[in-house]
Amino acid sequence: MFKWRKKSILYTWLQSYALVLFIPVVMMGIAYMQTHRVIEEEINRANFSLLTQLREQIDSQIEHVHRMRDVIAFNTHVRKFLFAPRELNTDHRVAMVQAFADFRLYSSTNRYVNHFYIYFANGDFILTDRSYYSPEVYYQMYLEGSGIAYDEWRSFLDRQYRGVLMNGEELGMEPGSGSLMLAQSLPIENPASKLATLVIHMNKEHLETSLRNIQTYNEGNAYIMNDTNQIMASVERIAPASPLVWQPAGDYGTFQGKNGDGQLIVSYIRSSLVNWTYVYTLPSDVYQEKVEYVRNLSILMVVIAIILGAATAIYGARRNYNPIHRLMNMLSLKFRLRPSPSDNEMNYIEATLEQTLEQNVEMNRVIEQQNTFLRSNLIVRLLKGRLEANFPLEEALAEYRLDLEAGQCAVMLFYIEDFSGLFREEELDPEKNLRFVHLIMSNIIEELAGREHRGWMTEVDEMLACLVNFESGADSEEAKASLLRLLEEARSIIEQRFRIVFTAAISAVHPSIAAIPDAYRQAVEAMEYRMLMGTGATIDYERIQEQGAGYAYPLEMEQQLINQVKSGDYDKAKAIMDNVIESNLHGGGLSVGLARCFMFDMISTMMKASMEAASVHPELYEDNCRAVQAILQEQTIGEMRQRMDMFLHSVCTHVDSRKKSRNVRLKEDLLRYISGHYMNPNVSVATISEHFDLHPSYLSRFFKDQTGDSLSDYLNRYRISEAKRMLLADDAVIKNVGEAVGIYSVSTFIRLFKKYEGVTPGVYREMNRDSSL
């Protein structure tokens, strides 16, 4: 009895099953990660939209304040006071009155400014939009109760500013009593001279209103912060007790932050005018609950999948292993072979079977293969013109029995398209099959070429090449005609007998063997036209003509094709596609380059059609992508047309089936509604159409097309069929039966019953009672 102990195939199978089981587990993990990402992106997108709106509002307010600063700074009356002494003269006082009028106009036209004042250093006085003050008087009237000391305020006025926005709390004002202000040293064109200081107090209520509007969206908080991460404005009257851990990067973005209250989603965007940052914080708990639900569900599904998959894998592996185990026992008893510890059951079976076969390797076959390879290599070098100057050509030709004379020559190339009809399905060794096909074609073509001339076959660049050497003095036209006859006969034998399809390309006939490389080049160029002429063609280099300056494919025709695909009309879509291709490619008027461009345009149309169809039917997206990739992989126009035809049929069929499936569902819903509500006397075509939110005439026409009966006729038939069942009860009263099926008028019930059954309800009941007795 055979006993396997090491590296059993059973364990290999279990590992394979485990790997297969691992794939859905990974997919579930990816699905969870994608769900988490989508939820987070949606919240971030909403926050960014709100912050963008906030930035536009506040930047607009700041721009108004900057304009007012510029107007005041360049006011001619203000500039007169820059060098004014402490004792003002009459001209200065007249200019002051005029400045007051200008200031009042400025204040009335700018609703984003509460008030402003200008401190003139030379004159040591302050000018507002209403009066003239000494610094001590202005401080006592407006700033003494704000919490800022007089010396600190005077120090603030003496410093240099270049349009700096600051919070009053930075100057020592009490929290909640400060305001946002803009400080600018004058003259504005040379602020270093510090002749005056303009201070504009912004309307903080407008800023807070904008912040409050964004906070009404959800449970978040909005702030305005400067470049030193100080809060310039917020809806809260005091700064938050737990400062934000701030780590911005770039002009806008979102990151996970935290403060003393917990984790936050922080979204920010920088001002386009000043060094402010608008920040919106949202507690992570707002969306974390949804993410946790998805995570828990994913974990549960993974655990269930692992348990069920493991049980199934063990059962399946053990069941599949039993036949192998029995075979191993039989072989070990019969052949008495001890398996290697590094082998598994399959290796052991293979080694045992190989020992039953004869392995006689013949040296002559090996030598023949080597000679064939060297001979082919020599022919390839002749074709490509890669012989060295001192290469002993004559000796090599004699060695490999190549009787190449100094006559005319030509080259034929053969591209094998299909040979599947030659082999059975179980013969699945493609390399071996291809070698066999090469052998068949080489023998046939060399034999045919040797009847009148000399020909040698070889493999070159995944094709077969035939070098033909004509007899000396042969006519070029007759030589070309003999080549065409040779190809026609070879095609007849190879395709009909062996079911091998190939495309052939012929070079021109050249006067000497020195032109063999030119002949090969011409044959290669002719083979490029395989894309235009399709598979199974014979392409003559001398007949190739570069014709046509372009192709016609208007946008209107492209849009018509896309519309037909979206509507599911395959016949019309195919007719348009065939018309466009035939009109441009019929007769071979395009060059290979233009033909490629044209087909790429057609493939682009297929991609557009697939994307627009997938936007309406998302289930088509992956299938359409695979179909377009298959089209791009084809090598000839004919194959591309077949693939595009298959693509059109697939998409149109799916779109059309989706339309039909919607009609079936609506029909079933109508029948189900009638069976559940027929006893209601108010049920009619009007009430049913209102229930399904459809027009009565459309609903009636739809029901007629689907069932063959009108909706009202079907409803009456259904009620009569239910009444027939009720009439068979012993205590059934005709009036009560009519009311039970939704017909409250006895006369109407009797009339409808007789219409559909041919007798009255009473007669029907008597007839059925007699038959039951």
C-alpha positions in Angstrom: 0.0 0.0 0.0 1.4 3.4 -1.0 1.8 6.0 1.7 2.6 9.5 0.8 4.2 11.7 3.4 5.9 14.7 1.9 4.7 17.4 -0.6 1.5 15.7 -1.4 -0.6 17.2 -4.2 -3.4 17.4 -1.7 -1.6 20.2 0.1 -0.9 21.9 -3.2 -4.7 21.9 -4.0 -5.5 23.2 -0.5 -3.0 26.0 -1.1 -4.6 26.8 -4.5 -8.1 26.8 -2.9 -6.8 29.1 -0.2 -5.4 31.5 -2.8 -8.8 31.5 -4.6 -10.5 32.1 -1.3 -8.1 35.0 -0.6 -9.2 36.9 -3.7 -12.8 37.7 -2.5 -11.3 38.6 0.9 -9.0 41.1 -0.7 -11.9 42.4 -2.9 -14.0 43.0 0.3 -11.1 44.9 1.8 -10.7 47.0 -1.3 -14.5 47.7 -1.3 -14.3 48.8 2.3 -11.4 51.1 1.6 -13.1 52.6 -1.4 -16.3 53.1 0.6 -14.4 54.9 3.3 -12.6 57.1 0.7 -15.9 58.0 -1.1 -17.6 59.1 2.1 -14.6 61.2 3.1 -14.3 62.7 -0.4 -17.9 63.7 -0.4 -17.6 65.5 3.0 -14.4 67.1 1.9 -16.0 68.3 -1.4 -18.9 69.8 0.5 -16.6 71.6 3.0 -14.4 72.9 0.1 -17.5 74.3 -1.6 -18.6 76.1 1.6 -15.1 77.5 2.2 -14.8 78.7 -1.4 -18.1 80.6 -1.0 -16.8 82.0 2.4 -13.5 83.2 0.8 -15.4 85.0 -2.0 -17.5 86.8 0.5 -14.8 87.9 2.9 -12.2 88.7 0.2 -14.8 90.9 -1.3 -15.2 92.7 2.1 -11.4 93.0 2.4 -11.2 94.4 -1.2 -13.7 97.2 -0.2 -11.6 98.0 2.8 -8.4 98.2 0.7 -10.1 100.5 -1.8 -11.2 102.8 1.1 -7.6 102.8 2.4 -6.3 103.9 -1.0 -9.0 106.6 -1.4 -8.2 108.0 2.1 -4.4 107.7 1.6 -4.5 109.7 -1.7 -7.0 112.3 -0.6 -5.5 115.7 -1.2 -6.8 117.1 2.0 -5.3 114.3 4.1 -1.9 114.7 2.4 -1.9 118.4 3.4 -1.8 117.3 7.1 1.2 115.0 6.7 3.6 117.9 7.4 1.2 120.0 9.5 2.6 121.5 12.8 0.9 121.2 16.1 -0.7 124.6 15.7 -2.9 124.5 12.6 -3.4 127.6 10.5 -6.5 128.7 8.6 -5.7 126.7 5.5 -5.3 123.6 7.5 -8.6 124.1 9.2 -10.4 124.7 5.9 -8.8 121.5 4.5 -10.0 119.7 7.7 -13.6 120.7 7.0 -13.4 119.5 3.5 -11.8 116.3 4.7 -14.7 115.7 7.1 -17.1 116.0 4.1 -15.1 113.5 2.2 -14.8 111.1 5.1 -18.5 111.1 5.7 -19.1 110.2 2.1 -16.6 107.4 2.3 -18.2 106.0 5.4 -21.7 106.1 4.0 -20.7 104.2 0.8 -18.8 101.4 2.5 -20.8 99.2 4.7 -17.9 96.9 5.6 -16.2 99.7 7.7 -17.3 100.7 11.2 -15.1 103.8 11.5 -11.5 104.9 10.9 -9.1 107.5 12.2 -5.7 109.0 11.1 -2.9 109.8 13.5 -0.6 112.5 12.2 2.8 112.3 13.9 4.1 115.9 13.2 0.9 117.5 14.4 0.3 114.9 17.1 -3.5 114.9 16.5 -6.1 112.4 15.3 -8.6 113.1 12.6 -11.8 111.0 12.2 -14.7 111.2 9.9 -16.4 113.5 12.4 -13.9 115.6 14.4 -10.4 116.5 15.4 -8.9 115.1 18.6 -5.7 115.1 20.5 -4.5 111.5 21.2 -5.3 111.8 24.9 -8.9 112.9 24.3 -9.5 110.3 21.6 -8.2 107.5 23.9 -10.4 108.6 26.8 -13.5 108.8 24.6 -13.1 105.6 22.5 -10.4 103.3 23.9 -10.2 103.7 27.6 -12.7 100.9 28.3 -11.4 98.5 25.7 -8.5 97.1 27.9 -5.6 98.6 26.0 -3.2 100.9 27.9 -2.5 104.4 26.5 1.2 103.8 26.2 0.6 100.5 24.2 -1.8 102.3 21.9 0.7 105.2 21.3 3.4 102.6 20.6 1.0 101.0 18.1 0.5 104.3 16.3 4.3 105.0 16.1 5.1 101.7 14.3 5.3 101.2 10.5 2.6 99.3 8.7 2.0 98.2 5.1 -1.7 97.4 5.0 -1.5 95.0 7.9 -4.8 93.3 9.1 -4.8 92.6 12.8 -7.1 91.8 15.7 -7.6 94.2 18.5 -6.8 91.5 21.0 -3.2 91.5 19.6 -2.9 95.1 21.0 -4.1 94.1 24.4 -7.8 94.7 24.0 -10.1 92.5 26.0 -11.5 89.4 24.3 -14.8 90.2 22.6 -14.3 93.9 22.8 -11.6 94.1 20.1 -12.2 94.4 16.4 -10.5 93.7 13.1 -8.6 96.6 11.8 -6.3 97.5 8.9 -3.2 99.7 9.7 -1.4 101.6 7.0 1.5 104.1 7.4 1.3 107.3 5.3 2.3 108.4 2.8 1.4 105.1 1.2 4.1 105.4 -1.5 6.7 105.7 1.2 5.5 104.1 4.4 9.0 104.1 6.0 8.7 107.9 6.7 5.8 107.2 9.1 4.3 110.7 8.9 0.8 109.3 9.7 -1.0 106.1 10.6 -4.3 105.2 9.1 -6.4 102.7 11.1 -9.6 101.3 9.6 -11.9 99.3 11.9 -13.7 96.7 9.8 -17.4 95.7 10.4 -16.8 92.4 12.3 -20.5 91.6 12.2 -20.4 91.1 8.4 -17.5 88.6 8.9 -19.3 86.8 11.6 -22.5 86.6 9.5 -20.6 84.9 6.7 -19.1 82.5 9.3 -22.4 81.8 10.8 -23.9 81.0 7.4 -21.4 78.2 6.8 -21.8 76.8 10.3 -25.6 76.3 9.7 -24.7 73.5 7.3 -23.8 70.9 10.0 -22.1 70.7 13.4 -18.8 72.2 12.4 -17.0 75.4 13.3 -15.6 78.1 11.0 -12.6 80.4 11.8 -10.5 83.0 10.2 -6.8 82.7 11.0 -3.8 84.8 10.2 -0.3 83.6 9.2 0.7 83.2 12.9 -2.2 80.8 13.4 -4.1 83.3 15.6 -7.9 83.4 15.3 -8.9 86.6 13.7 -12.7 86.0 13.8 -15.1 83.3 14.7 -18.8 82.9 15.6 -17.8 82.1 19.1 -17.4 85.2 21.2 -14.2 83.9 22.8 -11.4 81.8 21.4 -11.9 78.1 21.6 -10.6 76.6 24.8 -8.8 73.7 22.9 -6.6 75.2 20.2 -6.4 73.5 16.8 -3.3 71.4 16.0 -2.7 73.2 12.7 -0.7 71.7 9.8 -1.7 73.2 6.5 0.2 72.6 3.2 -0.7 74.5 0.1 -3.4 77.0 -0.7 -6.2 74.6 0.2 -6.7 71.1 1.5 -8.1 68.8 4.1 -6.4 66.9 6.8 -7.1 65.0 10.1 -6.5 67.3 13.0 -7.3 67.3 16.7 -7.9 69.6 19.6 -8.7 68.9 23.2 -12.3 67.9 22.3 -11.3 65.1 20.0 -10.5 64.2 16.3 -11.5 66.7 13.6 -11.7 66.9 9.9 -10.0 70.2 9.1 -10.7 71.9 5.7 -9.0 75.2 4.8 -8.5 77.6 2.0 -6.2 80.6 1.8 -7.3 84.1 1.0 -6.4 85.3 -2.5 -5.8 88.9 -1.1 -4.3 88.7 2.4 -2.4 86.3 4.6 -5.6 84.9 6.1 -6.7 81.3 6.1 -10.4 80.3 6.3 -10.8 77.1 8.3 -13.7 74.8 8.8 -13.5 72.0 11.4 -15.9 69.1 11.5 -16.0 66.4 14.2 -14.9 63.0 12.9 -18.0 61.5 14.5 -20.2 63.0 11.8 -19.2 60.4 9.3 -17.3 57.9 11.4 -20.5 56.0 12.3 -21.2 55.2 8.6 -17.6 54.1 8.1 -17.8 51.8 11.2 -21.0 50.2 10.0 -19.4 49.4 6.6 -16.3 48.1 8.3 -18.2 45.8 10.7 -20.3 44.5 7.9 -17.2 43.8 5.8 -15.5 42.0 8.7 -18.5 39.8 9.2 -18.7 38.9 5.6 -15.0 38.1 5.4 -15.3 35.8 8.5 -18.3 34.0 7.0 -16.5 33.7 3.6 -13.4 32.3 5.2 -15.3 29.7 7.3 -17.5 28.5 4.4 -14.6 28.6 1.9 -12.3 26.7 4.1 -14.9 23.9 4.7 -15.6 23.7 1.0 -11.9 23.7 0.0 -11.1 20.8 2.4 -14.1 18.7 1.2 -13.4 19.4 -2.5 -9.6 18.7 -2.2 -10.2 15.4 -0.3 -12.8 14.3 -2.8 -10.6 15.1 -5.8 -7.6 13.4 -4.2 -9.1 10.0 -3.7 -8.7 8.9 -7.4 -5.1 10.0 -7.4 -4.5 8.1 -4.2 -5.9 4.9 -5.7 -3.8 5.3 -8.8 -0.6 5.9 -6.7 -1.2 2.7 -4.8 -1.7 0.7 -8.0 1.5 2.1 -9.6 3.6 1.6 -6.6 2.6 -2.0 -6.3 3.0 -2.8 -10.0 6.3 -1.0 -10.9 8.0 -1.1 -7.5 9.4 2.4 -7.9 10.2 4.5 -4.9 9.3 8.2 -5.3 11.8 10.9 -4.6 11.0 12.8 -1.4 11.0 16.1 -3.5 8.3 14.8 -5.9 4.5 14.8 -5.5 2.0 12.3 -6.8 1.8 13.9 -10.3 5.5 13.9 -10.8 5.7 10.3 -9.7 3.0 9.3 -12.1 4.7 11.2 -14.9 8.0 9.6 -14.3 6.5 6.1 -14.1 4.7 6.6 -17.4 7.8 8.0 -19.1 9.7 4.8 -18.3 7.1 2.8 -20.2 7.8 4.7 -23.5 10.8 4.3 -25.9 13.2 7.1 -25.8 15.4 6.6 -28.8 17.0 9.9 -29.8 18.6 9.6 -33.3 21.7 11.6 -33.9 21.0 12.0 -37.6 17.8 13.8 -36.8 19.7 16.2 -34.6 22.3 16.8 -37.3 19.6 17.4 -39.9 18.0 19.9 -37.6 21.3 21.8 -37.2 21.9 21.8 -41.0 18.3 23.1 -41.6 18.9 25.9 -39.1 22.2 26.9 -40.6 20.8 26.8 -44.1 17.8 29.0 -43.1 20.2 31.4 -41.4 22.2 31.8 -44.6 19.1 32.5 -46.6 17.9 35.1 -44.1 21.3 36.8 -44.3 21.0 36.9 -48.1 17.5 38.4 -47.9 18.5 41.1 -45.5 21.9 41.8 -47.1 23.9 41.0 -44.0 26.8 39.1 -45.6 30.3 40.3 -44.7 32.6 41.5 -47.5 34.9 38.5 -47.2 32.2 35.9 -46.6 32.8 32.7 -48.6 29.4 32.7 -50.3 30.1 30.1 -53.0 31.4 27.6 -50.5 28.4 28.1 -48.2 25.9 27.8 -51.1 27.6 24.5 -52.1 27.6 23.2 -48.6 23.9 23.7 -48.1 23.0 22.7 -51.7 21.7 26.1 -52.7 22.2 26.2 -56.5 21.9 30.0 -56.8 22.8 31.3 -60.3 23.4 34.8 -61.5 19.9 35.1 -63.1 16.8 37.1 -62.2 15.4 36.7 -58.7 12.3 37.6 -56.7 11.1 37.2 -53.1 7.7 35.9 -51.8 6.6 36.4 -48.2 3.9 34.3 -46.5 2.0 35.3 -43.4 0.1 32.4 -41.8 -3.3 33.7 -40.7 -5.0 30.5 -39.4 -4.3 26.8 -39.2 -6.8 25.7 -36.6 -8.7 23.5 -39.1 -5.7 21.3 -39.5 -5.5 20.0 -35.9 -7.9 18.4 -33.5 -9.0 20.3 -30.3 -6.8 18.0 -28.1 -3.7 19.0 -30.1 -3.0 22.1 -28.0 0.8 22.5 -28.6 0.8 25.8 -30.6 4.6 25.8 -31.2 4.7 22.3 -32.4 1.6 22.9 -34.6 3.2 26.0 -36.1 6.4 24.1 -37.0 4.4 21.5 -38.7 2.5 24.1 -40.7 5.8 25.7 -41.7 7.0 22.3 -42.9 3.9 21.7 -45.0 4.1 25.1 -46.7 7.8 24.9 -47.2 7.7 21.5 -48.9 4.8 22.4 -51.2 6.0 25.8 -52.3 9.6 24.6 -52.8 8.3 21.7 -54.9 6.1 24.0 -57.0 8.9 26.6 -57.5 11.4 23.8 -58.5 9.3 22.8 -61.5 10.2 25.8 -63.6 12.8 27.6 -61.5 14.6 27.2 -58.2 13.1 28.2 -54.8 14.2 28.0 -51.2 12.0 28.6 -48.1 13.0 29.9 -44.7 11.5 31.5 -41.6 12.1 35.2 -41.2 10.4 37.7 -38.7 7.5 35.4 -37.9 6.8 34.8 -41.6 7.9 32.4 -44.3 10.1 33.7 -47.2 10.7 32.1 -50.5 13.7 33.2 -52.5 13.1 32.4 -56.2 15.9 32.2 -58.7 14.9 32.2 -62.4 16.7 30.7 -65.3 19.2 32.9 -67.1 17.6 34.9 -69.9 14.0 34.5 -68.6 11.6 37.3 -69.5 10.6 39.5 -66.5 6.9 39.6 -67.3 6.8 35.8 -67.9 8.7 35.3 -64.7 6.2 37.4 -62.8 3.3 35.5 -64.4 4.8 32.2 -63.4 5.1 33.4 -59.8 1.4 34.3 -59.8 0.5 30.9 -61.2 2.7 29.2 -58.6 0.9 31.1 -55.8 -2.5 30.3 -57.1 -1.7 26.6 -57.3 -0.1 26.6 -53.9 -3.1 28.4 -52.3 -5.4 25.9 -53.8 -3.5 22.9 -52.4 -2.7 24.4 -49.0 -6.1 26.0 -48.2 -8.3 23.2 -49.6 -6.3 20.2 -48.4 -4.7 21.4 -45.2 -7.1 24.3 -44.3 -4.2 26.7 -43.8 -5.1 30.3 -44.6 -2.2 32.6 -45.5 -1.5 36.0 -47.0 1.2 36.3 -49.7 3.3 39.3 -50.9 5.4 39.3 -54.1 8.3 41.6 -54.9 9.2 42.8 -58.4 11.5 40.6 -60.6 15.1 41.9 -60.2 17.8 41.3 -62.9 20.5 39.8 -60.6 21.0 38.1 -57.3 22.7 41.2 -56.0 19.3 42.8 -55.7 17.9 40.1 -53.3 17.8 42.6 -50.4 15.8 45.0 -52.5 13.4 42.3 -53.5 13.0 41.3 -49.8 12.4 45.0 -48.9 9.7 45.3 -51.6 8.0 42.1 -50.4 7.9 43.5 -46.8 6.4 46.8 -48.0 3.8 44.9 -49.9 2.9 42.8 -46.8 2.1 46.0 -44.9 -0.9 46.3 -47.2 -2.3 43.2 -45.6 -4.2 45.5 -43.3 -6.1 47.0 -46.2 -6.6 43.9 -48.4 -7.4 41.5 -45.6 -6.4 38.0 -44.8 -5.9 35.4 -47.5 -4.9 38.0 -50.2 -2.1 38.0 -52.7 -0.3 41.4 -52.7 1.8 42.4 -55.7 4.4 45.1 -55.0 4.1 46.5 -58.5 0.3 47.0 -58.2 0.5 49.0 -54.9 -0.4 52.6 -55.5 -0.4 55.4 -53.0 -3.8 57.0 -53.8 -6.2 59.2 -52.0 -5.4 62.4 -50.1 -7.9 61.8 -47.3 -11.1 60.2 -46.2 -14.7 61.4 -45.6 -16.1 60.9 -42.1 -18.2 64.0 -41.1 -19.2 64.7 -37.5 -22.9 64.4 -38.4 -22.4 60.8 -39.5 -20.5 60.0 -36.3 -23.3 61.5 -34.1 -25.9 59.5 -36.0 -24.0 56.3 -35.4 -23.7 57.1 -31.6 -27.4 58.0 -31.4 -28.4 54.7 -33.0 -26.2 52.7 -30.6 -27.7 54.6 -27.6 -31.2 53.8 -28.9 -30.4 50.1 -29.3 -31.2 50.0 -33.1 -28.6 47.6 -34.3 -29.7 47.4 -37.9 -29.5 51.2 -38.4 -26.2 51.5 -36.5 -24.6 48.7 -38.6 -25.9 50.3 -41.9 -24.3 53.6 -41.0 -21.0 51.9 -40.0 -20.9 49.8 -43.2 -21.8 52.8 -45.4 -18.9 54.9 -43.9 -16.3 52.1 -44.2 -17.4 51.1 -47.7 -17.4 54.6 -49.0 -13.8 55.2 -47.9 -12.2 51.8 -48.3 -13.9 50.4 -51.4 -11.5 50.0 -54.2 -8.3 50.3 -52.1 -8.0 54.1 -52.7 -6.3 54.8 -49.3 -2.7 54.3 -48.4 -1.8 52.2 -45.4 -1.2 55.3 -43.2 -4.5 56.9 -44.1 -6.3 53.6 -43.6 -4.9 53.3 -40.1 -6.0 56.9 -39.3 -9.5 56.2 -40.7 -9.9 53.0 -38.6 -8.6 54.7 -35.5 -11.3 57.3 -36.1 -13.9 54.5 -36.3 -12.6 52.9 -33.1 -12.8 56.4 -31.4 -16.4 56.5 -32.4 -16.9 53.0 -30.9 -15.3 54.3 -27.7 -17.6 57.3 -27.5 -20.7 55.2 -28.2 -19.6 52.7 -25.5 -19.0 55.5 -22.9 -22.4 57.2 -23.6 -24.2 53.9 -23.5 -22.4 52.9 -20.3 -23.5 56.3 -18.7 -27.2 55.2 -19.1 -26.5 51.5 -18.5 -23.4 51.3 -16.1 -23.4 47.5 -16.3 -22.1 47.9 -19.9 -18.9 49.7 -18.9 -16.6 46.8 -18.4 -17.9 44.8 -21.3 -17.5 47.8 -23.6 -13.9 48.4 -22.5 -13.0 44.8 -23.3 -14.8 45.1 -26.7 -12.8 48.2 -27.6 -9.5 46.6 -26.5 -10.4 43.5 -28.7 -10.9 45.8 -31.7 -7.5 47.5 -31.2 -5.8 44.1 -31.1 -6.9 43.1 -34.5 -4.5 43.4 -37.4 -6.6 43.8 -40.5 -9.5 46.0 -41.4 -11.7 43.0 -42.1 -11.1 41.7 -38.6 -11.7 45.1 -37.1 -15.0 45.3 -38.9 -16.1 41.9 -37.5 -15.2 43.0 -34.0 -17.0 46.4 -34.4 -20.1 44.5 -35.7 -20.0 42.2 -32.7 -19.6 45.3 -30.4 -22.6 47.0 -32.0 -24.7 43.9 -31.7 -23.8 43.4 -28.0 -24.5 47.0 -26.9 -27.7 47.4 -29.0 -29.0 44.1 -27.8 -28.4 45.0 -24.2 -30.0 48.4 -24.5 -33.0 46.9 -26.3 -33.4 44.1 -23.7 -33.3 46.7 -20.9 -36.2 48.5 -22.5 -38.2 45.3 -22.8 -37.5 44.3 -19.2 -38.9 47.6 -17.9 -42.1 46.9 -19.8 -42.4 43.4 -18.3 -42.0 44.8 -14.8 -44.7 47.4 -15.4 -47.0 44.8 -16.7 -46.5 42.5 -13.6 -47.0 45.5 -11.3 -50.3 46.3 -13.0 -51.6 42.7 -12.8 -50.5 42.6 -9.1 -52.3 45.8 -8.3 -55.5 44.7 -10.0 -55.5 41.4 -8.1 -55.1 43.2 -4.8 -57.6 46.1 -5.3 -60.3 44.7 -7.6 -62.8 44.6 -4.7 -62.6 48.4 -4.4 -65.5 49.9 -6.5 -63.4 53.1 -7.2 -60.7 51.2 -9.0 -60.7 52.3 -12.7 -58.3 53.2 -15.5 -58.1 56.7 -14.0 -57.3 55.6 -10.5 -54.8 53.0 -11.7 -53.0 55.5 -13.9 -52.9 58.0 -11.0 -51.3 55.3 -8.8 -48.6 54.5 -11.3 -48.1 58.2 -12.2 -48.9 57.5 -15.9 -51.2 59.1 -18.4 -54.5 57.1 -18.8 -54.3 56.9 -22.5 -50.6 55.7 -22.4 -51.5 53.2 -19.7 -54.4 51.8 -21.7 -52.4 51.5 -24.9 -49.5 49.9 -23.0 -51.8 47.3 -21.3 -53.5 46.5 -24.6 -50.1 45.9 -26.3 -48.9 43.7 -23.5 -52.0 41.6 -22.8 -54.3 41.9 -25.8 -57.1 43.2 -23.6 -58.0 46.7 -22.7 -57.4 47.6 -19.0 -61.1 48.1 -18.2 -62.0 44.9 -19.9 -59.4 42.9 -18.0 -60.6 44.4 -14.7 -64.2 43.4 -15.4 -63.1 39.9 -16.4 -61.0 39.5 -13.2 -64.0 40.6 -11.1 -66.4 38.2 -12.8 -63.8 35.3 -12.4 -63.7 36.0 -8.6 -67.5 36.3 -8.5 -67.9 32.8 -10.1 -65.9 31.3 -7.3 -68.0 33.1 -4.6 -71.3 32.1 -6.2 -70.6 28.4 -5.5 -71.0 29.0 -1.8 -74.3 27.8 -0.4 -75.2 31.1 1.4 -74.0 33.4 -1.4 -76.3 36.3 -2.2 -75.9 37.8 -5.7 -76.0 41.4 -4.4 -73.4 40.6 -1.8 -71.2 38.8 -4.3 -71.3 41.8 -6.6 -70.3 44.2 -3.8 -67.5 41.8 -2.7 -65.9 42.1 -6.2 -66.3 45.9 -6.4 -69.6 46.1 -8.4 -72.2 47.8 -6.1 -75.0 47.9 -8.8 -76.8 44.6 -9.1 -78.0 45.4 -12.6 -74.5 46.2 -13.7 -73.1 43.1 -12.1 -75.7 40.9 -13.8 -75.1 42.6 -17.2 -71.3 42.2 -17.0 -71.7 38.6 -15.8 -73.9 37.7 -18.7 -71.6 39.6 -21.1 -68.6 37.4 -20.2 -70.2 34.1 -19.2 -73.3 34.1 -21.4 -75.7 33.5 -18.5 -76.9 35.4 -15.4 -75.3 34.8 -12.0 -78.3 32.8 -10.8 -78.4 30.5 -13.8 -74.6 30.0 -13.4 -75.0 29.0 -9.8 -77.8 26.5 -10.5 -75.9 25.0 -13.4 -72.8 24.4 -11.3 -74.8 23.0 -8.4 -76.6 20.5 -10.6 -73.2 19.4 -12.1 -71.8 19.0 -8.6 -74.8 16.8 -7.5 
